[in-house]
């Protein structure tokens, strides 16, 4: 979700009062000068503003990212203002159900080939199995210069990034598992 620079959104009127505004997406961008105002035309606070960026995946080697970006001179006016970015990447690997042949070649192939041994032959002969997984997640809220957030009751900014690897290696022989995780939860 991206709002063009200079966009103004108002949810209140003199007769109907005010309304809540909710924006949801993986990446939410309010460009320079955007104004979101939930006051009534009488100036009373009533409506809430909620920006929620969320993304979940279970992709090894991939990045789960969710972000909210408030450009320069953005203005948010409401009763309660909530900015929440949540990213989650949970990689699960089970040697009984997941194919690891390409991962074995990646894991041991270069070394074995340098000494003149076929990786496929040695992994079968000595029953060697291995896997490398990588789970990365980043949840981020970025606030530009001169941003104004006016909440008559509550202002909340929250980021939550979760990265998890779960490896299950079974069978005879040598099993090697490496799970790498990185989670970044930022408000800048």
PyMOL commands that set and color helices and strands:
alter all, ss='L'
color gray80, all
select helices_A, chain A and resi 101-114+119-125
alter helices_A, ss='H'
color red, helices_A
select strands_A, chain A and resi 2-3+8-10+21-25+27-30+35-37+49-57+63-70+75-94+128-143+148-168+174-187
alter strands_A, ss='S'
color yellow, strands_A
deselect
rebuild
show_as cartoon
